[in-house]
Amino acid sequence: MLRSLMDDNGLRLQDIWQIFGSQGVASEVLNEKRTISRIPARKLGDFFKIDPQVFLEKGGMKGPPRS
């Protein structure tokens, strides 16, 4: 979901890393080596103006299947 939202909005790691506190953590989240915790999920929800719960659900990192 995060990667899809970033792609849809033309965003890169440099545009959102502050939400996670460091570029390293943001990179790990984007590379699915770390899950999104409650506080960053809330910040992402505010940033993208969507329900933060979507980032906490299983598979919240993944976007829709690509064809």
C-alpha positions as CSV (number, residue, x, y, z in Angstrom):
1,M,0.0,0.0,0.0
2,L,2.7,2.5,0.9
3,R,4.7,1.9,-2.2
4,S,1.6,2.3,-4.4
5,L,0.7,5.5,-2.6
6,M,4.2,6.8,-3.1
7,D,4.1,5.9,-6.8
8,D,0.7,7.4,-7.3
9,N,1.9,10.7,-5.8
10,G,5.3,10.8,-7.3
11,L,7.1,10.5,-4.0
12,R,10.5,9.0,-3.1
13,L,12.1,7.9,0.1
14,Q,13.5,11.4,0.6
15,D,9.9,12.7,0.7
16,I,8.7,10.6,3.5
17,W,11.6,9.4,5.6
18,Q,10.9,12.0,8.3
19,I,7.7,10.1,9.2
20,F,9.9,7.1,10.3
21,G,12.6,9.2,12.0
22,S,15.4,8.1,9.7
23,Q,16.2,7.1,6.2
24,G,17.4,3.7,7.3
25,V,14.1,2.8,9.0
26,A,12.1,4.2,6.0
27,S,14.2,2.1,3.6
28,E,13.7,-1.1,5.7
29,V,10.0,-0.5,5.7
30,L,9.9,0.0,1.9
31,N,12.1,-3.1,1.4
32,E,9.7,-5.1,3.7
33,K,12.4,-5.8,6.3
34,R,10.4,-3.9,8.9
35,T,6.7,-3.5,9.6
36,I,5.0,-0.1,10.1
37,S,4.2,0.5,13.7
38,R,1.3,2.4,15.1
39,I,2.8,5.9,15.3
40,P,4.2,6.0,11.8
41,A,1.0,4.5,10.5
42,R,-0.9,7.4,12.1
43,K,1.5,9.9,10.5
44,L,1.2,8.2,7.1
45,G,-2.6,8.3,7.4
46,D,-2.5,12.0,8.1
47,F,0.0,12.5,5.3
48,F,-2.0,10.6,2.7
49,K,-5.4,11.5,4.2
50,I,-6.4,7.9,4.6
51,D,-7.3,5.5,7.4
52,P,-4.0,4.6,9.2
53,Q,-5.3,1.1,9.7
54,V,-4.5,0.2,6.1
55,F,-0.8,0.4,7.0
56,L,-1.2,-1.9,10.0
57,E,-3.1,-4.7,8.3
58,K,-1.2,-7.7,7.1
59,G,0.2,-6.8,3.6
60,G,-0.2,-3.1,4.3
61,M,3.1,-2.5,2.5
62,K,2.0,-4.2,-0.6
63,G,-0.1,-2.5,-3.3
64,P,-2.6,-4.2,-5.6
65,P,-1.3,-7.1,-7.6
66,R,0.4,-6.0,-10.8
67,S,-0.6,-7.5,-14.1
